[in-house]
Amino acid sequence: MKRIAFTLALLAIMLPLVAQPRPTVAAGQRPTVAVVLSGGGAKGVAHIAALRAIEEAGIPIDIVCGTSMGSLIGALYCIGYSTDFLDSLVRAQDWVTLLSDRSLPTELTLHQRQELNTYVVIRSLSNERPDRGGLIRGRNLDRLFRQLCHAYPDSISFDSLPIRYACVATDIVTNNEVDFHSGHLTTAMRASMAIPGVFTPVRLGDSVLVDGGLRNNYPADIARSMGADIIIGVTVQNEMLKADEIHTAADVLNQIIDHDTHHKYTSNLAISNLVMKVDVSGYGAGSFTASAIDTLLRRGAEEAARHRDDLLAISAQIRGATHSMPTTDTTPTPALAYQPSSVLQPVHTTPAPANSPDQLTPTGRIATKPIASVGFRFDSEDLGTLLLNLKTPLRLPLPAGAEATLRFGQRLEIGGQLIFLPRSFTSPTLAYNYRHQTLDIYTHASRTYNIKYHQHTADFAPLNFRFRNYTIAAGLRWDYFNYSGGLLASAPLAYSLDDDHYFTYHLRADLNTEDQWYFPTTGTRIHIAAAYHTNNLVARRDEPGLPDLDFHLRLNLSPLPRLTLQPMFYGRLLPADHIPLAYSNTAGGYWFGHFTEHQMPLAGVSNPELVASRFAALQLQAQIRILNNHYILLAASTALQAEHITHLLDHQPLLGLQLGYSYLTPLGPIDLRLGNNTLTFSPTLFLNLGHQF
C-alpha cells in the first residue's frame, strides 16, 4: 500500500511537467499564436509555403521558433521579409557557391579569378592550425545573413523584432540545448544551422555551438514557454528508417540523431495544436537543386492545403478577440524588392586578409603564407597535363613574394618569379621560364613540321597592375630558342630553325567583366597586346624590329534566359617580312594559347595550322543551357589571312563550324566537340576534361 501511495504521489508531481497542459485564455482575449519550424536543411524551404498558407487563412503570428533551416526562415520572416520574397530568395541563390567558402568574383582580381579556374586544389602550407572544425567556414552564408539582417546589426532582444523570435543551438561542450532569445541575430541563425562536421561551429565564450537539431529539432516547448496559447507546427523531419532502409553512412548518422531527439520531438508534437508534416520522401538536407526546391515548396503548399479547414478553424477561434500581449517598440520592417539577378551581393564589411583561412582566394598580389596549388587536364590532343604551383612570402626589406610553377605533359615547363610590392597598386615582377616542347605544326591537315625546341625566357615587368576586372603589364623580355627536328613533308623548309635570341618590348591589357569564367551570360572580355621584337634592343640584325599586335573582343548577349549569343572578333597582325617561326601565326585548337604562345582558336580546326602573318577572324557562338550545368555550344567562324594587310580581302575567307556539349564540374568542364572547316576539309573530334590552361 505504501508503494502504491508513493507511486501515485510521484505521478502527481511529474505529470504536470510531462503533459504541459495548454494554458487557458481569458474570455475576450485573443490567443497568442506561435509557429514552430523544424530543422531539415534543404527540406526546410517547405516552411515558406506553410507560412504563406497560415497568412492566407488570416491567422496573426505573434511568435516564431525554429531550428536549423527553420531558424533561418523564421528569423527572416520575423524581421519583415514576405513569403513571396523568401520564395524568390531560395530560388535565386547559387547554392553551390552559397554553401561553400568560394570567393565571389567581385572579391577577386582578374588574375585571381584565372587561378581559381586553373587549379583544382589550393591549400595553405602554413603550420598554423586554423580554427575550422568543419569542411565549410560559412563565409558566403555569413555575408548573406549580414546583408539580409542589415537593419539589425547590434545585439538585441529578439522580443523587440516585429514578430517575437527564438531559435535553438547545441553546445557540444556540455551537450546541452542553447536557446537564443537575444544577441546578434546573424550569430544565432549561424549557430542554429551549423551541421556538425560540415559547418564550422560558432564559439561564444566557453560554448561551442552547432546545429540545434541535435537536441531539439522541433522547439514547440520554447514557444509554450514564451506564452503561446496556440502552436501551429511545420515539420520536415523524416520518419525513422527501418532496418532495410539503412545503407549509407548518412543513413546511420541521421538515424542516430533522430533516435537521440525522438523523445523530445514526440512530446513537442503532443503540445502543438496543429502540426503540418510535409512529405519530404526522396529528399535530404542537401537537396538544393532547382528542381528539388520547386518540389519541396509544392509539397509544403499541398500539406498546408490538406489542413486548410484546421487553419480556418483556428482563424475563426481568434477572430474578434483582443490580443492581451504587451506591445514593444520595433525597428521598421525593411522594405526590399526581389532582384531577379541575385540577392547575394557584396556587403560593406572588413574583408579577411588574403590567404587567411577566411579568404580562400589562391593568392593576393603577394602571398602572406605558403600556398600550394595543383591543376590537371586531359584532352584528346595533349593527353594528360599536370600543373603544380607554389607561392611563398619572402622576408626582405621590401614586401616581396616568390612563385614556382612546374608543368608536365606534351609541354614541359619550369618557371619562377619574384613579385615586389613597393606600392599598393603595382606589383613589379622578375620572372624566368624554361620550356621544352615537341610540337606538330600542320598545313592543310598535313603534318608539316615536327619541332623540338628549348625556350629560355627572362622577363622584367616594372609595370604590373592587377585590379578587379583588368590587368595591365609592360616590360622587357628576353627569349632564346634552341631548335631540333624539322621538316616532315616534301615541301621546302619555309622557316629557319637556327638557334636565335630576341629582346622584346611588350605591353598587355586585359579587361574581363564576364559573370562566369567558362559559360558567361553577361559582360565583356577584351585583350590587347602589343610587342616589338628585336635582336639587339633596336632592330633584327639588318632589318627593322618586328611589330606584333594581337587582340580579341567578346560580348555576351542573352536574348532569352537560357540562350547566350557570343560574338567574338580577334586576330594577330605582324606587319613585316621574314617572320621567325617562333613568332609565326598558328590557328586551331579551342582556346587562345592552347598549343603555342601565339596560337589562336578557329572553329572546326583541332591542330595548330600555319596561317599568314596578317590574320583576322570573326566568330559567333550560341550557348544554350539545357540543365543547371549542361550546355550545348554551336559556333561558326570566318577568317581572313594574307601576307600583306591590303590583300586581306583578296583571298577566299576560311569557314569553320563546331558543335559541342559541355558539362561544368568542380574539376573543370567536360567538353565534347565536333567540327569541320574549309582550311583542312577534315572533320575533327575533341574531348577535354579539366580546366583550360
C-alpha positions, 0 to 999 in steps of 0.5 A, a space after each residue: 500500500 505504501 508503494 502504491 501511495 508513493 507511486 501515485 504521489 510521484 505521478 502527481 508531481 511529474 505529470 504536470 511537467 510531462 503533459 504541459 497542459 495548454 494554458 487557458 485564455 481569458 474570455 475576450 482575449 485573443 490567443 497568442 499564436 506561435 509557429 514552430 519550424 523544424 530543422 531539415 536543411 534543404 527540406 526546410 524551404 517547405 516552411 515558406 509555403 506553410 507560412 504563406 498558407 497560415 497568412 492566407 487563412 488570416 491567422 496573426 503570428 505573434 511568435 516564431 521558433 525554429 531550428 536549423 533551416 527553420 531558424 533561418 526562415 523564421 528569423 527572416 520572416 520575423 524581421 519583415 521579409 514576405 513569403 513571396 520574397 523568401 520564395 524568390 530568395 531560395 530560388 535565386 541563390 547559387 547554392 553551390 557557391 552559397 554553401 561553400 567558402 568560394 570567393 565571389 568574383 567581385 572579391 577577386 582580381 582578374 588574375 585571381 579569378 584565372 587561378 581559381 579556374 586553373 587549379 583544382 586544389 589550393 591549400 595553405 602550407 602554413 603550420 598554423 592550425 586554423 580554427 575550422 572544425 568543419 569542411 565549410 567556414 560559412 563565409 558566403 552564408 555569413 555575408 548573406 545573413 549580414 546583408 539580409 539582417 542589415 537593419 539589425 546589426 547590434 545585439 538585441 532582444 529578439 522580443 523587440 523584432 516585429 514578430 517575437 523570435 527564438 531559435 535553438 543551438 547545441 553546445 557540444 561542450 556540455 551537450 546541452 540545448 542553447 536557446 537564443 532569445 537575444 544577441 546578434 541575430 546573424 550569430 544565432 541563425 549561424 549557430 542554429 544551422 551549423 551541421 556538425 562536421 560540415 559547418 564550422 561551429 560558432 564559439 561564444 565564450 566557453 560554448 561551442 555551438 552547432 546545429 540545434 537539431 541535435 537536441 531539439 529539432 522541433 522547439 514547440 516547448 520554447 514557444 509554450 514557454 514564451 506564452 503561446 496559447 496556440 502552436 501551429 507546427 511545420 515539420 520536415 523531419 523524416 520518419 525513422 528508417 527501418 532496418 532495410 532502409 539503412 545503407 549509407 553512412 548518412 543513413 546511420 548518422 541521421 538515424 542516430 540523431 533522430 533516435 537521440 531527439 525522438 523523445 523530445 520531438 514526440 512530446 513537442 508534437 503532443 503540445 502543438 495544436 496543429 502540426 503540418 508534416 510535409 512529405 519530404 520522401 526522396 529528399 535530404 538536407 542537401 537537396 538544393 537543386 532547382 528542381 528539388 526546391 520547386 518540389 519541396 515548396 509544392 509539397 509544403 503548399 499541398 500539406 498546408 492545403 490538406 489542413 486548410 479547414 484546421 487553419 480556418 478553424 483556428 482563424 475563426 477561434 481568434 477572430 474578434 478577440 483582443 490580443 492581451 500581449 504587451 506591445 514593444 517598440 520595433 525597428 521598421 520592417 525593411 522594405 526590399 524588392 526581389 532582384 531577379 539577378 541575385 540577392 547575394 551581393 557584396 556587403 560593406 564589411 572588413 574583408 579577411 586578409 588574403 590567404 587567411 583561412 577566411 579568404 580562400 582566394 589562391 593568392 593576393 598580389 603577394 602571398 602572406 603564407 605558403 600556398 600550394 596549388 595543383 591543376 590537371 587536364 586531359 584532352 584528346 590532343 595533349 593527353 594528360 597535363 599536370 600543373 603544380 604551383 607554389 607561392 611563398 612570402 619572402 622576408 626582405 626589406 621590401 614586401 616581396 613574394 616568390 612563385 614556382 610553377 612546374 608543368 608536365 605533359 606534351 609541354 614541359 615547363 619550369 618557371 619562377 618569379 619574384 613579385 615586389 610590392 613597393 606600392 599598393 597598386 603595382 606589383 613589379 615582377 622578375 620572372 624566368 621560364 624554361 620550356 621544352 616542347 615537341 610540337 606538330 605544326 600542320 598545313 592543310 591537315 598535313 603534318 608539316 613540321 615536327 619541332 623540338 625546341 628549348 625556350 629560355 625566357 627572362 622577363 622584367 615587368 616594372 609595370 604590373 597592375 592587377 585590379 578587379 576586372 583588368 590587368 595591365 603589364 609592360 616590360 622587357 623580355 628576353 627569349 632564346 630558342 634552341 631548335 631540333 627536328 624539322 621538316 616532315 613533308 616534301 615541301 621546302 623548309 619555309 622557316 629557319 630553325 637556327 638557334 636565335 635570341 630576341 629582346 622584346 618590348 611588350 605591353 598587355 591589357 586585359 579587361 574581363 567583366 564576364 559573370 562566369 569564367 567558362 559559360 558567361 551570360 553577361 559582360 565583356 572580355 577584351 585583350 590587347 597586346 602589343 610587342 616589338 621584337 628585336 635582336 639587339 634592343 633596336 632592330 633584327 640584325 639588318 632589318 627593322 624590329 618586328 611589330 606584333 599586335 594581337 587582340 580579341 573582343 567578346 560580348 555576351 548577349 542573352 536574348 532569352 534566359 537560357 540562350 547566350 549569343 557570343 560574338 567574338 572578333 580577334 586576330 594577330 597582325 605582324 606587319 613585316 617580312 621574314 617572320 621567325 617561326 617562333 613568332 609565326 601565326 598558328 590557328 586551331 585548337 579551342 582556346 587562345 594559347 592552347 598549343 603555342 604562345 601565339 596560337 589562336 582558336 578557329 572553329 572546326 580546326 583541332 591542330 595548330 595550322 600555319 596561317 599568314 602573318 596578317 590574320 583576322 577572324 570573326 566568330 559567333 557562338 550560341 550557348 544554350 543551357 539545357 540543365 543547371 550545368 549542361 550546355 550545348 555550344 554551336 559556333 561558326 567562324 570566318 577568317 581572313 589571312 594574307 601576307 600583306 594587310 591590303 590583300 586581306 580581302 583578296 583571298 577566299 575567307 576560311 569557314 569553320 563550324 563546331 558543335 559541342 556539349 559541355 558539362 561544368 564540374 568542380 574539376 573543370 568542364 567536360 567538353 565534347 566537340 565536333 567540327 569541320 572547316 574549309 582550311 583542312 576539309 577534315 572533320 575533327 573530334 575533341 574531348 577535354 576534361 579539366 580546366 583550360 590552361 
